[in-house]
């Protein structure tokens, strides 16, 4: 009784050999796979021709091996995927200014936007880091070294400023996400 549980049935893939009765169905499946691959190659060729015949006034964006029109780029989609065909154009970026200026503007605006609530930890880190930067010459002992003390003090100030920037940057991204979802 237990021996029948551990043996494979007659038609299982482990018992097949090339000369068995399941041979023609295997050949049939291989032929179907070959036809499917040929069909995919044909569709790819048709898509490449269609992309190459696109109008010359639209800007071309190189995404992978074949050029794709800028209004057909879909985030996360491979260049030859069916999601690209017939899609609406991606919205252009809201501004052409540098990311640092955009982020700095968001950092200032988030404090004055009455609809957005800045987290308590951001306020706390802002107050602590500005206080530490302003008084680093008092509490940081290596700043008392006569020649290089100033360099040590400024190194600590840069580290504190970076910590403040990272905190404000995270909060500004959260603010921009909230603003874009609310609009």
Backbone as JSON Lines, residues from 0, in Angstrom:
{"i":0,"aa":"X","n":[0.83,-1.19,0.0],"ca":[0.0,0.0,0.0],"c":[0.87,1.26,0.0]}
{"i":1,"aa":"X","n":[1.89,1.28,0.83],"ca":[2.75,2.46,0.87],"c":[3.63,2.55,-0.35]}
{"i":2,"aa":"X","n":[3.92,1.41,-1.03],"ca":[4.75,1.45,-2.22],"c":[4.08,2.22,-3.34]}
{"i":3,"aa":"X","n":[2.75,2.16,-3.42],"ca":[2.04,2.87,-4.48],"c":[2.07,4.38,-4.28]}
{"i":4,"aa":"X","n":[2.28,4.82,-3.06],"ca":[2.33,6.26,-2.79],"c":[3.63,6.88,-3.28]}
{"i":5,"aa":"X","n":[4.71,6.09,-3.28],"ca":[6.0,6.64,-3.61],"c":[6.42,6.43,-5.05]}
{"i":6,"aa":"X","n":[5.62,5.75,-5.85],"ca":[5.96,5.52,-7.25],"c":[5.22,6.52,-8.12]}
{"i":7,"aa":"X","n":[5.88,6.94,-9.18],"ca":[5.26,7.89,-10.09],"c":[4.28,7.16,-10.99]}
{"i":8,"aa":"X","n":[3.2,7.8,-11.4],"ca":[2.26,7.17,-12.33],"c":[2.92,6.97,-13.69]}
{"i":9,"aa":"X","n":[2.31,6.14,-14.52],"ca":[2.86,5.76,-15.81],"c":[3.12,6.95,-16.73]}
{"i":10,"aa":"X","n":[2.21,7.9,-16.77],"ca":[2.34,9.01,-17.72],"c":[3.08,10.21,-17.17]}
{"i":11,"aa":"X","n":[3.74,10.1,-16.03],"ca":[4.41,11.25,-15.43],"c":[5.66,11.61,-16.21]}
{"i":12,"aa":"X","n":[6.12,12.85,-16.12],"ca":[7.28,13.29,-16.88],"c":[8.55,12.51,-16.53]}
{"i":13,"aa":"X","n":[8.65,11.97,-15.32],"ca":[9.85,11.25,-14.94],"c":[9.98,9.92,-15.66]}
{"i":14,"aa":"X","n":[8.88,9.36,-16.17],"ca":[8.91,8.06,-16.81],"c":[8.91,8.15,-18.32]}
{"i":15,"aa":"X","n":[8.88,9.34,-18.91],"ca":[8.79,9.47,-20.36],"c":[10.14,9.21,-21.01]}
{"i":16,"aa":"X","n":[10.1,8.56,-22.11],"ca":[11.29,8.46,-22.95],"c":[10.89,8.89,-24.34]}
{"i":17,"aa":"X","n":[11.85,9.02,-25.24],"ca":[11.57,9.58,-26.56],"c":[10.66,8.68,-27.39]}
{"i":18,"aa":"X","n":[10.66,7.39,-27.16],"ca":[9.89,6.5,-28.01],"c":[8.54,6.14,-27.47]}
{"i":19,"aa":"X","n":[8.03,6.75,-26.41],"ca":[6.75,6.36,-25.83],"c":[5.58,6.95,-26.61]}
{"i":20,"aa":"X","n":[4.39,6.6,-26.18],"ca":[3.17,7.01,-26.87],"c":[2.91,8.51,-26.72]}
{"i":21,"aa":"X","n":[3.47,9.17,-25.71],"ca":[3.25,10.6,-25.51],"c":[4.12,11.44,-26.43]}
{"i":22,"aa":"X","n":[4.92,10.86,-27.28],"ca":[5.82,11.55,-28.19],"c":[5.13,12.53,-29.1]}
{"i":23,"aa":"X","n":[4.07,12.13,-29.82],"ca":[3.42,13.09,-30.72],"c":[2.86,14.31,-29.99]}
{"i":24,"aa":"X","n":[2.34,14.16,-28.77],"ca":[1.82,15.33,-28.07],"c":[2.98,16.26,-27.67]}
{"i":25,"aa":"X","n":[4.13,15.67,-27.37],"ca":[5.29,16.48,-27.06],"c":[5.74,17.25,-28.3]}
{"i":26,"aa":"X","n":[5.76,16.6,-29.44],"ca":[6.11,17.27,-30.69],"c":[5.11,18.38,-30.99]}
{"i":27,"aa":"X","n":[3.84,18.1,-30.74],"ca":[2.81,19.1,-30.99],"c":[3.02,20.32,-30.09]}
{"i":28,"aa":"X","n":[3.37,20.09,-28.82],"ca":[3.62,21.21,-27.9],"c":[4.85,22.0,-28.32]}
{"i":29,"aa":"X","n":[5.89,21.33,-28.76],"ca":[7.08,22.03,-29.22],"c":[6.77,22.87,-30.44]}
{"i":30,"aa":"X","n":[5.96,22.34,-31.37],"ca":[5.57,23.1,-32.56],"c":[4.77,24.35,-32.16]}
{"i":31,"aa":"X","n":[3.87,24.19,-31.19],"ca":[3.08,25.34,-30.73],"c":[3.99,26.4,-30.12]}
{"i":32,"aa":"X","n":[4.98,25.98,-29.33],"ca":[5.93,26.93,-28.75],"c":[6.73,27.65,-29.84]}
{"i":33,"aa":"X","n":[7.17,26.91,-30.85],"ca":[7.92,27.52,-31.94],"c":[7.06,28.54,-32.68]}
{"i":34,"aa":"X","n":[5.78,28.21,-32.9],"ca":[4.87,29.15,-33.56],"c":[4.65,30.39,-32.71]}
{"i":35,"aa":"X","n":[4.54,30.21,-31.39],"ca":[4.34,31.36,-30.5],"c":[5.56,32.28,-30.52]}
{"i":36,"aa":"X","n":[6.76,31.7,-30.51],"ca":[7.97,32.5,-30.56],"c":[8.06,33.25,-31.88]}
{"i":37,"aa":"X","n":[7.7,32.58,-32.98],"ca":[7.72,33.24,-34.28],"c":[6.71,34.4,-34.31]}
{"i":38,"aa":"X","n":[5.54,34.19,-33.7],"ca":[4.54,35.25,-33.63],"c":[5.03,36.44,-32.83]}
{"i":39,"aa":"X","n":[5.72,36.17,-31.72],"ca":[6.26,37.27,-30.91],"c":[7.33,38.04,-31.67]}
{"i":40,"aa":"X","n":[8.17,37.34,-32.42],"ca":[9.19,38.02,-33.21],"c":[8.55,38.89,-34.27]}
{"i":41,"aa":"X","n":[7.46,38.4,-34.86],"ca":[6.76,39.17,-35.89],"c":[6.14,40.43,-35.29]}
{"i":42,"aa":"X","n":[5.52,40.28,-34.1],"ca":[4.92,41.44,-33.44],"c":[5.99,42.48,-33.07]}
{"i":43,"aa":"X","n":[7.13,41.99,-32.6],"ca":[8.22,42.9,-32.25],"c":[8.69,43.66,-33.48]}
{"i":44,"aa":"X","n":[8.8,42.96,-34.6],"ca":[9.22,43.6,-35.85],"c":[8.21,44.68,-36.27]}
{"i":45,"aa":"X","n":[6.9,44.37,-36.15],"ca":[5.86,45.33,-36.51],"c":[5.94,46.55,-35.6]}
{"i":46,"aa":"X","n":[6.15,46.34,-34.29],"ca":[6.25,47.47,-33.36],"c":[7.47,48.33,-33.67]}
{"i":47,"aa":"X","n":[8.6,47.7,-34.02],"ca":[9.79,48.46,-34.36],"c":[9.56,49.31,-35.6]}
{"i":48,"aa":"X","n":[8.87,48.74,-36.6],"ca":[8.56,49.52,-37.8],"c":[7.66,50.69,-37.48]}
{"i":49,"aa":"X","n":[6.66,50.45,-36.64],"ca":[5.72,51.51,-36.28],"c":[6.43,52.63,-35.52]}
{"i":50,"aa":"X","n":[7.35,52.26,-34.64],"ca":[8.09,53.28,-33.9],"c":[9.04,54.05,-34.81]}
{"i":51,"aa":"X","n":[9.65,53.37,-35.76],"ca":[10.57,54.06,-36.66],"c":[9.83,54.99,-37.62]}
{"i":52,"aa":"X","n":[8.55,54.73,-37.89],"ca":[7.75,55.57,-38.78],"c":[7.07,56.71,-38.04]}
{"i":53,"aa":"X","n":[7.37,56.88,-36.74],"ca":[6.7,57.93,-35.98],"c":[7.07,59.3,-36.53]}
{"i":54,"aa":"X","n":[6.25,60.26,-36.22],"ca":[6.45,61.6,-36.78],"c":[7.75,62.2,-36.27]}
{"i":55,"aa":"X","n":[8.48,62.9,-37.13],"ca":[9.78,63.44,-36.75],"c":[9.69,64.65,-35.82]}
{"i":56,"aa":"X","n":[8.51,65.27,-35.67],"ca":[8.43,66.44,-34.81],"c":[8.33,66.09,-33.34]}
{"i":57,"aa":"X","n":[8.06,64.81,-33.0],"ca":[8.0,64.41,-31.6],"c":[9.42,64.05,-31.14]}
{"i":58,"aa":"X","n":[9.78,64.48,-29.92],"ca":[11.13,64.16,-29.44],"c":[11.27,62.66,-29.19]}
{"i":59,"aa":"X","n":[12.43,62.13,-29.5],"ca":[12.71,60.72,-29.3],"c":[13.45,60.54,-27.98]}
{"i":60,"aa":"X","n":[13.08,59.51,-27.22],"ca":[13.75,59.17,-25.99],"c":[14.29,57.77,-26.15]}
{"i":61,"aa":"X","n":[15.57,57.58,-25.88],"ca":[16.15,56.25,-26.02],"c":[15.92,55.49,-24.73]}
{"i":62,"aa":"X","n":[15.08,54.46,-24.8],"ca":[14.79,53.59,-23.67],"c":[15.05,52.18,-24.15]}
{"i":63,"aa":"X","n":[16.22,51.67,-23.9],"ca":[16.54,50.33,-24.34],"c":[17.02,50.33,-25.77]}
{"i":64,"aa":"X","n":[16.8,49.21,-26.48],"ca":[17.35,49.09,-27.82],"c":[16.62,49.9,-28.88]}
{"i":65,"aa":"X","n":[15.32,50.13,-28.73],"ca":[14.56,50.84,-29.77],"c":[14.18,52.22,-29.27]}
{"i":66,"aa":"X","n":[14.2,53.26,-30.15],"ca":[13.77,54.59,-29.71],"c":[12.28,54.61,-29.45]}
{"i":67,"aa":"X","n":[11.88,55.36,-28.44],"ca":[10.48,55.46,-28.05],"c":[10.15,56.94,-27.99]}
{"i":68,"aa":"X","n":[8.95,57.3,-28.42],"ca":[8.55,58.69,-28.35],"c":[8.34,59.1,-26.91]}
{"i":69,"aa":"X","n":[8.63,60.37,-26.62],"ca":[8.6,60.84,-25.24],"c":[7.22,60.72,-24.64]}
{"i":70,"aa":"X","n":[6.17,60.84,-25.43],"ca":[4.83,60.77,-24.85],"c":[4.36,59.33,-24.67]}
{"i":71,"aa":"X","n":[5.19,58.34,-25.02],"ca":[4.8,56.95,-24.83],"c":[5.52,56.3,-23.66]}
{"i":72,"aa":"X","n":[6.41,57.0,-22.99],"ca":[7.16,56.42,-21.9],"c":[6.25,56.26,-20.69]}
{"i":73,"aa":"X","n":[6.19,55.04,-20.16],"ca":[5.4,54.74,-18.98],"c":[6.37,54.3,-17.9]}
{"i":74,"aa":"X","n":[6.25,54.85,-16.71],"ca":[7.2,54.54,-15.63],"c":[7.15,53.05,-15.31]}
{"i":75,"aa":"X","n":[8.31,52.42,-15.31],"ca":[8.42,51.03,-14.93],"c":[8.1,50.05,-16.04]}
{"i":76,"aa":"X","n":[7.73,50.49,-17.21],"ca":[7.38,49.58,-18.3],"c":[8.56,49.41,-19.22]}
{"i":77,"aa":"X","n":[8.82,48.17,-19.64],"ca":[9.9,47.97,-20.61],"c":[9.54,48.61,-21.94]}
{"i":78,"aa":"X","n":[10.54,48.94,-22.77],"ca":[10.28,49.71,-23.98],"c":[9.39,49.01,-24.99]}
{"i":79,"aa":"X","n":[9.35,47.69,-25.03],"ca":[8.54,47.02,-26.04],"c":[7.26,46.45,-25.46]}
{"i":80,"aa":"X","n":[6.87,46.87,-24.27],"ca":[5.68,46.3,-23.64],"c":[4.42,46.88,-24.26]}
{"i":81,"aa":"X","n":[3.32,46.14,-24.2],"ca":[2.06,46.63,-24.78],"c":[1.49,47.82,-24.04]}
{"i":82,"aa":"X","n":[1.95,48.1,-22.82],"ca":[1.42,49.25,-22.09],"c":[1.81,50.56,-22.75]}
{"i":83,"aa":"X","n":[2.85,50.56,-23.58],"ca":[3.29,51.79,-24.22],"c":[2.37,52.23,-25.34]}
{"i":84,"aa":"X","n":[1.71,51.3,-25.97],"ca":[0.91,51.6,-27.15],"c":[-0.39,52.26,-26.72]}
{"i":85,"aa":"X","n":[-0.67,53.43,-27.25],"ca":[-1.94,54.11,-27.0],"c":[-2.06,54.78,-25.65]}
{"i":86,"aa":"X","n":[-0.97,55.0,-24.94],"ca":[-1.05,55.64,-23.65],"c":[-1.12,57.15,-23.82]}
{"i":87,"aa":"X","n":[-1.71,57.8,-22.82],"ca":[-1.72,59.25,-22.82],"c":[-0.32,59.74,-22.49]}
{"i":88,"aa":"X","n":[0.04,60.92,-22.95],"ca":[1.38,61.43,-22.66],"c":[1.58,61.65,-21.16]}
{"i":89,"aa":"X","n":[2.81,61.45,-20.71],"ca":[3.13,61.71,-19.31],"c":[3.07,63.21,-19.08]}
{"i":90,"aa":"X","n":[2.58,63.63,-17.91],"ca":[2.53,65.07,-17.66],"c":[3.94,65.63,-17.55]}
{"i":91,"aa":"X","n":[4.19,66.78,-18.14],"ca":[5.52,67.37,-18.04],"c":[5.8,67.77,-16.6]}
{"i":92,"aa":"X","n":[7.06,67.87,-16.26],"ca":[7.41,68.25,-14.9],"c":[6.87,69.66,-14.64]}
{"i":93,"aa":"X","n":[6.45,69.88,-13.4],"ca":[5.77,71.14,-13.07],"c":[6.69,72.34,-13.2]}
{"i":94,"aa":"X","n":[7.99,72.14,-13.03],"ca":[8.9,73.26,-13.16],"c":[10.23,72.78,-13.7]}
{"i":95,"aa":"X","n":[10.96,73.68,-14.29],"ca":[12.26,73.34,-14.84],"c":[13.39,73.89,-13.96]}
{"i":96,"aa":"X","n":[13.09,74.25,-12.72],"ca":[14.11,74.78,-11.83],"c":[14.87,73.64,-11.16]}
{"i":97,"aa":"X","n":[16.06,73.88,-10.67],"ca":[16.86,72.83,-10.04],"c":[16.17,72.24,-8.81]}
{"i":98,"aa":"X","n":[16.46,70.97,-8.55],"ca":[15.79,70.26,-7.46],"c":[16.11,70.89,-6.12]}
{"i":99,"aa":"X","n":[17.31,71.43,-5.95],"ca":[17.68,72.02,-4.66],"c":[16.85,73.27,-4.39]}
{"i":100,"aa":"X","n":[16.6,74.06,-5.42],"ca":[15.77,75.25,-5.25],"c":[14.33,74.86,-4.95]}
{"i":101,"aa":"X","n":[13.83,73.84,-5.64],"ca":[12.47,73.35,-5.39],"c":[12.34,72.85,-3.96]}
{"i":102,"aa":"X","n":[13.34,72.09,-3.52],"ca":[13.3,71.54,-2.17],"c":[13.41,72.65,-1.12]}
{"i":103,"aa":"X","n":[14.27,73.63,-1.35],"ca":[14.42,74.73,-0.39],"c":[13.13,75.54,-0.31]}
{"i":104,"aa":"X","n":[12.49,75.76,-1.45],"ca":[11.22,76.48,-1.45],"c":[10.15,75.69,-0.68]}
{"i":105,"aa":"X","n":[10.14,74.37,-0.85],"ca":[9.18,73.52,-0.13],"c":[9.47,73.55,1.38]}
{"i":106,"aa":"X","n":[10.75,73.6,1.75],"ca":[11.11,73.65,3.17],"c":[10.57,74.91,3.83]}
{"i":107,"aa":"X","n":[10.62,76.02,3.12],"ca":[10.11,77.27,3.69],"c":[8.59,77.27,3.69]}
{"i":108,"aa":"X","n":[7.99,76.85,2.58],"ca":[6.53,76.89,2.46],"c":[5.82,75.97,3.45]}
{"i":109,"aa":"X","n":[6.44,74.83,3.79],"ca":[5.75,73.89,4.67],"c":[5.55,74.47,6.07]}
{"i":110,"aa":"X","n":[6.41,75.4,6.48],"ca":[6.24,76.01,7.79],"c":[5.13,77.05,7.8]}
{"i":111,"aa":"X","n":[4.81,77.63,6.64],"ca":[3.81,78.69,6.57],"c":[2.48,78.23,5.97]}
{"i":112,"aa":"X","n":[2.4,76.99,5.54],"ca":[1.15,76.46,4.99],"c":[0.27,76.0,6.14]}
{"i":113,"aa":"X","n":[-0.85,76.69,6.34],"ca":[-1.71,76.39,7.48],"c":[-2.44,75.05,7.32]}
{"i":114,"aa":"X","n":[-2.49,74.5,6.1],"ca":[-3.15,73.21,5.89],"c":[-2.24,72.02,6.19]}
{"i":115,"aa":"X","n":[-0.94,72.27,6.31],"ca":[0.03,71.19,6.54],"c":[0.59,71.3,7.94]}
{"i":116,"aa":"X","n":[0.66,70.16,8.61],"ca":[1.19,70.14,9.96],"c":[2.58,69.51,9.96]}
{"i":117,"aa":"X","n":[3.59,70.31,10.26],"ca":[4.96,69.82,10.34],"c":[5.08,68.96,11.59]}
{"i":118,"aa":"X","n":[5.79,67.84,11.48],"ca":[5.89,66.91,12.6],"c":[6.67,67.53,13.77]}
{"i":119,"aa":"X","n":[6.35,67.07,14.95],"ca":[7.0,67.57,16.15],"c":[8.5,67.27,16.14]}
{"i":120,"aa":"X","n":[8.87,66.1,15.63],"ca":[10.3,65.75,15.6],"c":[11.08,66.7,14.7]}
{"i":121,"aa":"X","n":[10.47,67.19,13.63],"ca":[11.15,68.15,12.75],"c":[11.37,69.46,13.48]}
{"i":122,"aa":"X","n":[10.35,69.95,14.19],"ca":[10.53,71.17,14.98],"c":[11.62,70.98,16.03]}
{"i":123,"aa":"X","n":[11.61,69.83,16.69],"ca":[12.58,69.56,17.75],"c":[14.01,69.53,17.2]}
{"i":124,"aa":"X","n":[14.2,68.82,16.08],"ca":[15.53,68.75,15.48],"c":[15.97,70.12,14.96]}
{"i":125,"aa":"X","n":[15.03,70.9,14.44],"ca":[15.36,72.25,13.97],"c":[15.87,73.11,15.11]}
{"i":126,"aa":"X","n":[15.17,73.12,16.23],"ca":[15.57,73.94,17.37],"c":[16.89,73.46,17.96]}
{"i":127,"aa":"X","n":[17.01,72.14,18.13],"ca":[18.24,71.6,18.74],"c":[19.45,71.87,17.85]}
{"i":128,"aa":"X","n":[19.33,71.57,16.55],"ca":[20.5,71.73,15.67],"c":[20.89,73.2,15.51]}
{"i":129,"aa":"X","n":[19.92,74.1,15.38],"ca":[20.28,75.52,15.28],"c":[20.93,76.03,16.56]}
{"i":130,"aa":"X","n":[20.45,75.56,17.71],"ca":[21.06,75.94,18.99],"c":[22.48,75.41,19.09]}
{"i":131,"aa":"X","n":[22.67,74.14,18.7],"ca":[24.02,73.55,18.77],"c":[24.98,74.22,17.79]}
{"i":132,"aa":"X","n":[24.5,74.57,16.61],"ca":[25.36,75.25,15.64],"c":[25.74,76.63,16.15]}
{"i":133,"aa":"X","n":[24.79,77.35,16.73],"ca":[25.06,78.7,17.22],"c":[25.97,78.74,18.43]}
{"i":134,"aa":"X","n":[25.99,77.69,19.22],"ca":[26.79,77.69,20.44],"c":[27.92,76.67,20.41]}
{"i":135,"aa":"X","n":[28.3,76.17,19.24],"ca":[29.32,75.12,19.17],"c":[30.67,75.59,19.7]}
{"i":136,"aa":"X","n":[30.96,76.88,19.62],"ca":[32.23,77.38,20.15],"c":[32.27,77.31,21.67]}
{"i":137,"aa":"X","n":[31.11,77.18,22.32],"ca":[31.07,77.11,23.78],"c":[31.13,75.68,24.31]}
{"i":138,"aa":"X","n":[30.43,74.77,23.71],"ca":[30.3,73.42,24.25],"c":[31.24,72.4,23.63]}
{"i":139,"aa":"X","n":[31.93,72.71,22.54],"ca":[32.8,71.75,21.87],"c":[34.25,72.01,22.27]}
{"i":140,"aa":"X","n":[34.83,71.17,23.15],"ca":[36.18,71.42,23.69],"c":[37.29,71.57,22.64]}
{"i":141,"aa":"X","n":[37.34,70.78,21.55],"ca":[38.43,70.99,20.59],"c":[38.43,72.38,19.94]}
{"i":142,"aa":"X","n":[37.35,73.14,20.07],"ca":[37.35,74.48,19.47],"c":[38.24,75.44,20.24]}
{"i":143,"aa":"X","n":[38.71,75.04,21.43],"ca":[39.61,75.89,22.22],"c":[41.07,75.73,21.82]}
{"i":144,"aa":"X","n":[41.39,74.77,20.95],"ca":[42.77,74.59,20.49],"c":[43.14,75.83,19.67]}
{"i":145,"aa":"X","n":[44.27,76.45,19.93],"ca":[44.59,77.75,19.34],"c":[44.58,77.82,17.81]}
{"i":146,"aa":"X","n":[45.21,76.93,17.1],"ca":[45.36,77.11,15.66],"c":[44.25,76.38,14.89]}
{"i":147,"aa":"X","n":[43.96,75.16,15.25],"ca":[43.02,74.35,14.47],"c":[41.64,74.25,15.1]}
{"i":148,"aa":"X","n":[41.42,74.91,16.21],"ca":[40.12,74.85,16.89],"c":[38.97,75.32,16.02]}
{"i":149,"aa":"X","n":[39.23,76.36,15.24],"ca":[38.2,76.9,14.35],"c":[37.78,75.84,13.33]}
{"i":150,"aa":"X","n":[38.73,75.07,12.79],"ca":[38.41,74.02,11.82],"c":[37.58,72.9,12.45]}
{"i":151,"aa":"X","n":[37.93,72.51,13.7],"ca":[37.14,71.5,14.39],"c":[35.71,71.98,14.62]}
{"i":152,"aa":"X","n":[35.58,73.22,15.02],"ca":[34.25,73.79,15.27],"c":[33.41,73.81,13.99]}
{"i":153,"aa":"X","n":[34.0,74.22,12.89],"ca":[33.26,74.28,11.62],"c":[32.93,72.88,11.11]}
{"i":154,"aa":"X","n":[33.79,71.89,11.38],"ca":[33.49,70.51,10.99],"c":[32.24,70.02,11.72]}
{"i":155,"aa":"X","n":[32.14,70.32,13.02],"ca":[30.95,69.94,13.79],"c":[29.73,70.71,13.27]}
{"i":156,"aa":"X","n":[29.9,71.97,12.92],"ca":[28.79,72.75,12.38],"c":[28.28,72.15,11.07]}
{"i":157,"aa":"X","n":[29.19,71.68,10.21],"ca":[28.79,71.07,8.94],"c":[28.02,69.77,9.19]}
{"i":158,"aa":"X","n":[28.47,68.98,10.15],"ca":[27.77,67.73,10.48],"c":[26.37,68.03,11.0]}
{"i":159,"aa":"X","n":[26.25,69.0,11.87],"ca":[24.93,69.38,12.4],"c":[24.03,69.96,11.3]}
{"i":160,"aa":"X","n":[24.61,70.75,10.41],"ca":[23.82,71.31,9.31],"c":[23.34,70.21,8.37]}
{"i":161,"aa":"X","n":[24.18,69.21,8.14],"ca":[23.76,68.08,7.3],"c":[22.62,67.32,7.95]}
{"i":162,"aa":"X","n":[22.7,67.11,9.25],"ca":[21.62,66.44,9.99],"c":[20.32,67.24,9.86]}
{"i":163,"aa":"X","n":[20.42,68.55,10.0],"ca":[19.25,69.42,9.85],"c":[18.7,69.35,8.42]}
{"i":164,"aa":"X","n":[19.6,69.41,7.43],"ca":[19.15,69.34,6.03],"c":[18.42,68.03,5.75]}
{"i":165,"aa":"X","n":[18.96,66.9,6.22],"ca":[18.32,65.6,5.97],"c":[16.92,65.57,6.58]}
{"i":166,"aa":"X","n":[16.79,66.11,7.77],"ca":[15.48,66.14,8.44],"c":[14.5,67.02,7.67]}
{"i":167,"aa":"X","n":[14.94,68.22,7.3],"ca":[14.06,69.12,6.56],"c":[13.74,68.59,5.16]}
{"i":168,"aa":"X","n":[14.69,67.93,4.55],"ca":[14.47,67.35,3.23],"c":[13.41,66.26,3.28]}
{"i":169,"aa":"X","n":[13.49,65.4,4.28],"ca":[12.49,64.35,4.45],"c":[11.1,64.96,4.67]}
{"i":170,"aa":"X","n":[11.03,65.97,5.49],"ca":[9.75,66.63,5.76],"c":[9.23,67.37,4.52]}
{"i":171,"aa":"X","n":[10.14,67.97,3.72],"ca":[9.72,68.66,2.49],"c":[9.16,67.67,1.48]}
{"i":172,"aa":"X","n":[9.78,66.49,1.36],"ca":[9.22,65.47,0.45],"c":[7.85,65.04,0.91]}
{"i":173,"aa":"X","n":[7.68,64.88,2.23],"ca":[6.36,64.52,2.76],"c":[5.35,65.63,2.47]}
{"i":174,"aa":"X","n":[5.79,66.88,2.6],"ca":[4.92,68.03,2.31],"c":[4.51,68.04,0.83]}
{"i":175,"aa":"X","n":[5.48,67.83,-0.06],"ca":[5.17,67.84,-1.51],"c":[4.23,66.69,-1.89]}
{"i":176,"aa":"X","n":[4.42,65.52,-1.26],"ca":[3.49,64.41,-1.51],"c":[2.1,64.73,-1.04]}
{"i":177,"aa":"X","n":[1.98,65.31,0.16],"ca":[0.67,65.67,0.7],"c":[0.02,66.74,-0.15]}
{"i":178,"aa":"X","n":[0.82,67.68,-0.62],"ca":[0.3,68.77,-1.45],"c":[-0.19,68.24,-2.8]}
{"i":179,"aa":"X","n":[0.56,67.3,-3.4],"ca":[0.14,66.75,-4.69],"c":[-1.07,65.84,-4.57]}
{"i":180,"aa":"X","n":[-1.22,65.16,-3.44],"ca":[-2.4,64.31,-3.24],"c":[-3.64,65.14,-2.93]}
{"i":181,"aa":"X","n":[-3.44,66.26,-2.28],"ca":[-4.56,67.12,-1.92],"c":[-5.06,67.97,-3.08]}
{"i":182,"aa":"X","n":[-4.21,68.21,-4.07],"ca":[-4.58,69.07,-5.19],"c":[-5.47,68.36,-6.17]}
